[in-house]
Amino acid sequence: MSDETKEAKLRNMELELQRRCEEFDKEKVQLASDKDALKQQAEQLKKERDELTKTIGQLNSSERFRKIQELLDEVYTLYVTSGGKEAELVEAIKLVLEARAKFP
């Protein structure tokens, strides 16, 4: 092989290497950009998840309160219609709660 052929091959190899390095650099920049975009998406999803969890928690709290209110209305109605007095009911509820606290 002549020296000119060897030099041409070396130049071609060098050009190919430079082309591949440029491609690698472009891919590296793109990956960094993709990483940043994914990080932003993850942060947005976390924020949305936290808001949803908060909303569900509020719904659960309001549902629990509504259920307690319904039960108290039912207890009140049963107690008063059976001849009990409102003041006695309050004392009875206190006693039930105290007893319940002793047996978790």
PAZA-748348 format. One record per residue (C-alpha): residue number from 0; residue in one letter; x, y, z. Coordinates in pm, whole numbers. Last residue first. Example, Ala and Ser with C-alpha at 12.3 -4.5 7.8 and 13.67 -1.06 7.14 Angstrom:
<rs>
+------+------+--------+--------+--------+
: resi : resn :      x :      y :      z :
+------+------+--------+--------+--------+
:    1 :    s :   1367 :   -106 :    714 :
:    0 :    a :   1230 :   -450 :    780 :
+------+------+--------+--------+--------+
</rs>
This chain:
<rs>
+------+------+--------+--------+--------+
: resi : resn :      x :      y :      z :
+------+------+--------+--------+--------+
:  103 :    p :  -5908 :     17 :   7255 :
:  102 :    f :  -6085 :    -85 :   7575 :
:  101 :    k :  -6061 :    196 :   7832 :
:  100 :    a :  -6147 :    460 :   7571 :
:   99 :    r :  -6475 :    279 :   7498 :
:   98 :    a :  -6586 :    312 :   7858 :
:   97 :    e :  -6516 :    685 :   7853 :
:   96 :    l :  -6699 :    721 :   7521 :
:   95 :    v :  -7002 :    529 :   7650 :
:   94 :    l :  -7010 :    739 :   7968 :
:   93 :    k :  -6994 :   1063 :   7771 :
:   92 :    i :  -7273 :    941 :   7541 :
:   91 :    a :  -7491 :    861 :   7843 :
:   90 :    e :  -7429 :   1209 :   7990 :
:   89 :    v :  -7530 :   1374 :   7663 :
:   88 :    l :  -7835 :   1150 :   7641 :
:   87 :    e :  -7944 :   1238 :   7994 :
:   86 :    a :  -7945 :   1606 :   7902 :
:   85 :    e :  -8161 :   1533 :   7596 :
:   84 :    k :  -8422 :   1343 :   7795 :
:   83 :    g :  -8521 :    984 :   7742 :
:   82 :    g :  -8874 :    873 :   7659 :
:   81 :    s :  -8805 :    616 :   7389 :
:   80 :    t :  -8854 :    881 :   7123 :
:   79 :    v :  -8573 :   1085 :   7278 :
:   78 :    y :  -8324 :    799 :   7279 :
:   77 :    l :  -8404 :    666 :   6932 :
:   76 :    t :  -8400 :   1013 :   6774 :
:   75 :    y :  -8078 :   1111 :   6947 :
:   74 :    v :  -7908 :    785 :   6851 :
:   73 :    e :  -8016 :    830 :   6487 :
:   72 :    d :  -7900 :   1191 :   6479 :
:   71 :    l :  -7572 :   1085 :   6639 :
:   70 :    l :  -7527 :    816 :   6375 :
:   69 :    e :  -7596 :   1061 :   6092 :
:   68 :    q :  -7353 :   1315 :   6239 :
:   67 :    i :  -7084 :   1051 :   6276 :
:   66 :    k :  -7138 :    949 :   5911 :
:   65 :    r :  -7118 :   1311 :   5792 :
:   64 :    f :  -6797 :   1363 :   5989 :
:   63 :    r :  -6647 :   1050 :   5839 :
:   62 :    e :  -6748 :   1160 :   5488 :
:   61 :    s :  -6600 :   1506 :   5550 :
:   60 :    s :  -6273 :   1354 :   5666 :
:   59 :    n :  -6263 :   1109 :   5375 :
:   58 :    l :  -6329 :   1389 :   5129 :
:   57 :    q :  -6055 :   1599 :   5284 :
:   56 :    g :  -5814 :   1307 :   5264 :
:   55 :    i :  -5909 :   1249 :   4902 :
:   54 :    t :  -5836 :   1614 :   4824 :
:   53 :    k :  -5501 :   1601 :   5004 :
:   52 :    t :  -5405 :   1283 :   4822 :
:   51 :    l :  -5505 :   1444 :   4492 :
:   50 :    e :  -5296 :   1753 :   4567 :
:   49 :    d :  -4999 :   1535 :   4665 :
:   48 :    r :  -5036 :   1329 :   4347 :
:   47 :    e :  -5052 :   1646 :   4135 :
:   46 :    k :  -4734 :   1780 :   4297 :
:   45 :    k :  -4558 :   1447 :   4254 :
:   44 :    l :  -4666 :   1435 :   3889 :
:   43 :    q :  -4530 :   1787 :   3833 :
:   42 :    e :  -4199 :   1697 :   3998 :
:   41 :    a :  -4172 :   1382 :   3786 :
:   40 :    q :  -4249 :   1580 :   3470 :
:   39 :    q :  -3981 :   1836 :   3559 :
:   38 :    k :  -3727 :   1559 :   3619 :
:   37 :    l :  -3825 :   1395 :   3291 :
:   36 :    a :  -3769 :   1721 :   3104 :
:   35 :    d :  -3430 :   1771 :   3272 :
:   34 :    k :  -3324 :   1416 :   3184 :
:   33 :    d :  -3441 :   1462 :   2825 :
:   32 :    s :  -3227 :   1776 :   2795 :
:   31 :    a :  -2926 :   1593 :   2937 :
:   30 :    l :  -2993 :   1307 :   2697 :
:   29 :    q :  -3014 :   1549 :   2403 :
:   28 :    v :  -2684 :   1712 :   2499 :
:   27 :    k :  -2515 :   1370 :   2521 :
:   26 :    e :  -2671 :   1266 :   2190 :
:   25 :    k :  -2529 :   1577 :   2024 :
:   24 :    d :  -2185 :   1511 :   2178 :
:   23 :    f :  -2194 :   1148 :   2061 :
:   22 :    e :  -2289 :   1255 :   1710 :
:   21 :    e :  -2000 :   1504 :   1708 :
:   20 :    c :  -1763 :   1233 :   1832 :
:   19 :    r :  -1888 :    998 :   1559 :
:   18 :    r :  -1825 :   1259 :   1290 :
:   17 :    q :  -1477 :   1330 :   1432 :
:   16 :    l :  -1396 :    958 :   1428 :
:   15 :    e :  -1520 :    927 :   1069 :
:   14 :    l :  -1308 :   1225 :    966 :
:   13 :    e :  -1002 :   1073 :   1138 :
:   12 :    m :  -1064 :    738 :    971 :
:   11 :    n :  -1097 :    907 :    635 :
:   10 :    r :   -777 :   1101 :    697 :
:    9 :    l :   -599 :    779 :    802 :
:    8 :    k :   -724 :    602 :    490 :
:    7 :    a :   -608 :    890 :    271 :
:    6 :    e :   -269 :    887 :    446 :
:    5 :    k :   -236 :    511 :    391 :
:    4 :    t :   -332 :    548 :     27 :
:    3 :    e :    -81 :    827 :    -18 :
:    2 :    d :    190 :    621 :    152 :
:    1 :    s :    135 :    338 :    -92 :
:    0 :    m :      0 :      0 :      0 :
+------+------+--------+--------+--------+
</rs>
